Amino acid sequence: MKYIIVTGAAGFIGSCLLTRLYEAGYKHILAVDDFSKPAKSPNFENKKYIEKVSRTEFFSWLEMNYSHVGFVLHIGARTDTTETNWELLAELNLNYTQQVWDACTSYCIPLIYASSAATYGLGEYGYDDDHDIVEKLKPLNLYGKSKNEFDKWALEQEDTPPFWAGLKFFNVYGPNEYHKNRMASVILHAFEQIAKDGKITLFRSHHPDYQDGCQKRDFVYVKDVVDVILFLMEQQPTSGLYNVGTGTARTFLDLAHAVFAALNKPTVIEWTDTPEDIRDKYQYFTQANMEKLLDEGYSKPFTSLEEGIKDYITNYLLEKKIL
């Protein structure tokens, strides 16, 4: 049996992917990450995998063991959208991923890597996973730029892994994001605010086309995300970039009502101005075009926002459980 490698295995999506792979019968898993951070320990300490390797030692391990590797799922990244150190983002999100790509190409190993919907910026060119628009995209932050720079680089390569897919994750939420602090989903922040104060705070709209709370995002449950990853790994359809969202944008008011409903509490919302330093970078609408993935045969329905929030809160947040 060949290894399935998961980078970012101690992180949010990566740790959920470890569980999903094991449930699907993949027992020969190599977990790769920086395992020195205590906040991430609950995500991997009880996980089932054969071996774990530090991300700094991964390429040495791969050079010795590549003939025993069946697939690389490169989910690890620096995901802080407020990061201002371009050198750090370039090192972790661009250069490291190029090394992963080159290794998979040399060793003929199929690859899935994490891109991001942050590459789309304000959506000037829509939210289509169309290769023709990648060069034109204008990400709003350096994190999005780092992801888009790699997508551009990947599309230019003549030598590629035997199969590859770059996944543009939209607003992912769900269990195992406890360590993400300010980068955690709005659902987790809402849950914590309600537990503390009995209310949540949402940004007012500063856009004439949107009422307060009617800003929209494509919120996707992490359980759906890992299902998509397994589909692409197992089916290996056409190589390229793929959106991973639900295809349905929902308002922050929808989200707030769903969180309060899951907690059986009355909805209490307070409003605050969007901070001036992020107003010009604030996305009022995101919605994944999911046609490409569906055309490749993915048919599992996506979890509704209400169902996902209820499952997340009832089975994980209230129980303080890890997936």
C-alpha positions in Angstrom: 0.0 0.0 0.0 1.4 3.4 -1.0 1.5 6.5 1.2 -1.0 9.3 1.0 0.9 12.4 2.1 -1.0 15.3 3.8 0.8 18.5 4.4 -0.7 21.0 6.8 -1.8 17.9 8.7 -2.0 19.7 12.1 -4.0 22.6 10.6 -7.8 23.1 10.1 -8.5 21.4 6.7 -5.5 19.1 6.9 -6.5 17.5 10.2 -10.1 17.0 9.0 -8.7 15.4 5.9 -6.7 12.9 8.0 -9.9 11.8 9.6 -11.8 11.6 6.3 -9.0 9.6 4.6 -8.9 7.1 7.4 -12.7 6.7 7.3 -12.4 6.0 3.6 -10.0 3.2 4.2 -6.7 4.9 3.6 -4.5 3.8 6.5 -1.1 4.5 5.1 -0.9 8.2 5.7 2.2 10.4 6.2 1.4 13.6 8.1 3.6 16.6 7.4 3.5 19.9 9.3 5.3 22.0 11.9 4.2 20.0 14.9 5.8 22.3 17.5 2.8 24.6 18.0 0.9 23.6 21.1 -2.4 25.2 19.9 -2.5 22.7 17.1 -1.8 19.6 19.2 -5.5 18.6 19.7 -5.9 18.4 15.9 -3.5 15.5 15.4 -2.7 13.9 18.8 -5.3 11.2 18.4 -5.3 10.9 14.6 -4.5 7.7 12.7 -1.5 7.9 10.5 1.6 5.7 9.9 4.2 8.4 10.3 4.7 12.2 10.8 7.5 14.3 9.4 8.4 18.0 9.9 7.8 20.1 6.9 11.5 21.1 7.0 12.5 17.4 6.6 9.8 16.4 4.2 11.8 16.7 0.9 14.6 14.6 2.4 12.0 12.0 3.4 10.4 12.1 -0.1 13.7 11.7 -1.9 14.2 8.4 0.0 10.7 7.1 -0.2 9.1 8.5 -3.3 8.6 5.1 -4.9 6.2 4.3 -2.0 4.0 7.4 -2.4 0.7 7.3 -4.2 -0.5 10.9 -3.8 0.4 14.2 -2.3 -2.3 16.4 -0.8 -0.5 19.7 -0.2 -2.9 21.6 2.2 -0.3 23.4 4.3 0.1 27.1 3.9 0.5 30.4 5.7 -3.2 31.4 5.8 -3.2 34.7 7.6 -4.9 37.2 5.2 -3.4 40.1 7.2 0.2 39.0 6.9 2.3 41.8 5.6 5.7 40.0 5.3 5.9 39.1 1.7 9.1 37.2 2.1 7.4 34.8 4.6 4.4 34.3 2.3 6.7 33.8 -0.7 8.7 31.2 1.2 5.8 29.1 2.5 3.1 29.6 -0.1 5.1 30.1 -3.3 8.6 28.6 -3.1 7.7 25.6 -0.9 4.8 24.7 -3.1 7.0 25.0 -6.2 9.3 22.5 -4.5 6.4 20.2 -3.9 5.3 20.5 -7.5 8.8 19.9 -8.9 9.2 16.8 -6.6 5.8 15.4 -7.7 6.7 16.0 -11.3 10.1 14.3 -11.0 8.8 11.4 -9.1 5.5 11.1 -11.2 3.3 11.5 -8.2 -0.2 13.1 -8.6 -0.7 16.3 -6.6 -3.6 18.4 -5.1 -2.7 21.7 -3.6 -4.5 24.5 -1.7 -5.1 27.7 -3.6 -7.7 30.2 -2.4 -10.8 32.3 -3.4 -8.7 35.2 -2.1 -7.1 35.2 -5.5 -10.3 36.6 -7.0 -10.0 40.0 -5.2 -13.2 42.1 -5.5 -14.5 39.7 -8.2 -13.9 42.1 -11.1 -13.6 39.1 -13.4 -16.2 37.0 -11.6 -15.6 33.8 -9.5 -15.0 31.4 -12.4 -12.2 28.8 -12.1 -11.2 29.7 -15.6 -7.5 29.5 -16.4 -7.8 32.4 -18.9 -8.5 35.0 -16.1 -5.8 34.0 -13.7 -3.2 36.5 -15.1 -5.7 39.3 -14.7 -6.8 38.7 -11.1 -6.1 41.4 -8.5 -6.0 39.9 -5.0 -6.7 42.3 -2.2 -3.9 41.1 0.1 -0.5 39.5 0.0 -1.9 36.1 1.1 -4.1 36.1 -2.0 -1.2 37.3 -4.1 1.0 34.5 -2.9 -1.7 32.0 -3.9 -2.4 33.6 -7.3 1.4 33.8 -8.1 1.6 30.1 -7.7 -1.5 29.4 -9.8 0.0 31.5 -12.5 3.3 29.7 -12.3 1.6 26.2 -12.3 -0.3 27.1 -15.5 3.0 28.1 -17.2 4.7 24.7 -16.5 5.3 22.3 -19.4 6.4 19.6 -17.0 3.7 18.7 -14.5 2.7 15.9 -12.1 0.7 13.1 -13.9 -2.5 14.7 -12.4 -2.8 18.0 -10.5 -5.5 20.2 -9.1 -5.3 23.6 -7.4 -8.3 24.1 -5.1 -9.7 27.6 -4.7 -11.3 27.3 -1.2 -14.0 29.8 -0.4 -15.1 30.6 3.2 -14.4 27.3 4.9 -15.8 26.7 8.4 -16.1 23.8 10.8 -14.4 21.8 13.5 -10.6 21.9 14.1 -10.3 25.6 13.5 -10.0 26.4 17.3 -6.3 27.4 16.9 -6.8 30.0 14.1 -7.7 32.9 16.5 -8.7 35.9 14.4 -8.4 33.9 11.2 -11.1 31.5 12.4 -14.5 31.5 10.6 -17.3 34.0 11.5 -19.3 31.1 12.8 -16.7 30.3 15.5 -16.4 34.0 16.5 -20.2 34.3 16.6 -20.4 31.2 18.8 -17.8 32.6 21.2 -19.4 36.1 21.3 -22.9 34.6 22.1 -21.4 32.4 24.8 -19.8 35.4 26.4 -22.3 38.3 25.8 -25.5 36.7 24.4 -25.1 38.7 21.2 -23.0 39.1 18.1 -21.5 42.1 16.3 -21.6 42.4 12.6 -20.1 45.0 10.2 -22.4 47.7 8.9 -22.5 48.0 5.1 -20.6 50.9 3.5 -21.8 50.0 0.0 -25.0 51.5 -1.4 -26.1 48.2 -3.0 -26.0 46.3 0.3 -28.0 46.8 3.5 -26.4 46.1 6.8 -25.7 42.4 7.2 -26.6 41.6 3.6 -23.0 41.3 2.5 -22.7 37.8 1.0 -20.2 35.0 1.1 -20.0 31.4 -0.2 -19.6 29.6 3.2 -18.6 25.9 2.7 -18.5 23.3 5.4 -15.2 21.6 5.9 -16.7 18.1 5.6 -17.8 19.0 2.1 -14.3 20.3 1.3 -12.6 17.1 2.3 -15.2 15.1 0.3 -14.3 17.1 -2.8 -10.6 16.4 -2.2 -11.2 12.7 -2.0 -13.3 12.8 -5.2 -10.5 14.5 -7.1 -7.8 12.2 -5.6 -9.7 9.1 -6.5 -11.2 10.1 -9.9 -8.3 12.2 -11.2 -10.4 14.1 -13.8 -9.0 16.9 -15.9 -6.0 18.6 -14.3 -6.4 22.3 -13.4 -7.9 24.8 -11.0 -11.1 24.0 -9.2 -13.4 26.2 -7.1 -14.4 24.6 -3.8 -17.5 26.4 -2.5 -21.2 25.6 -2.5 -22.2 27.8 -5.4 -24.6 29.7 -3.2 -23.8 33.0 -1.6 -25.5 33.6 1.8 -25.7 36.8 3.9 -24.1 37.4 7.3 -27.7 37.8 8.6 -28.5 34.3 7.5 -25.4 33.1 9.3 -26.3 35.0 12.5 -29.8 33.6 12.6 -28.5 30.1 12.0 -26.0 30.3 14.9 -28.7 31.6 17.3 -31.1 28.9 16.1 -28.5 26.2 16.7 -28.1 27.5 20.2 -31.9 27.9 20.7 -31.4 31.6 21.6 -33.1 34.7 20.4 -31.2 36.7 17.8 -29.4 39.7 19.2 -27.2 41.6 16.7 -25.1 44.8 17.3 -23.6 46.7 14.5 -20.1 48.3 14.1 -18.5 50.2 11.3 -16.2 48.2 9.1 -12.7 49.4 10.1 -11.4 52.1 7.7 -8.1 50.3 7.1 -9.9 47.3 5.4 -12.9 49.0 3.9 -11.4 49.3 0.5 -10.4 45.7 0.6 -13.7 44.3 1.9 -15.5 41.8 -0.3 -19.3 42.4 -0.4 -20.0 39.3 -2.5 -18.3 36.0 -3.2 -19.9 33.0 -4.9 -18.1 30.0 -6.4 -19.0 28.9 -9.9 -19.0 25.2 -9.4 -19.8 24.1 -12.9 -16.3 22.8 -13.7 -16.3 20.3 -10.7 -19.9 19.3 -11.4 -19.1 18.7 -15.1 -16.3 16.4 -14.0 -18.8 14.2 -12.2 -19.0 15.5 -8.6 -22.5 14.9 -7.6 -22.7 14.9 -3.8 -24.9 17.8 -2.5 -23.3 20.5 -0.5 -24.4 21.1 3.1 -26.7 24.1 3.6 -25.4 26.9 5.8 -28.1 26.1 8.4 -27.3 22.3 8.4 -23.6 22.9 8.6 -23.8 25.4 11.4 -26.1 23.2 13.4 -23.8 20.2 13.0 -20.7 22.3 13.9 -22.2 23.8 17.0 -24.1 20.8 18.3 -21.6 18.1 17.7 -18.3 20.0 18.0 -18.3 23.4 19.6 -20.7 22.6 22.4 -19.0 19.3 23.0 -15.5 20.8 22.6 -14.7 18.0 20.2 -12.2 17.6 17.3 -13.2 16.0 14.0 
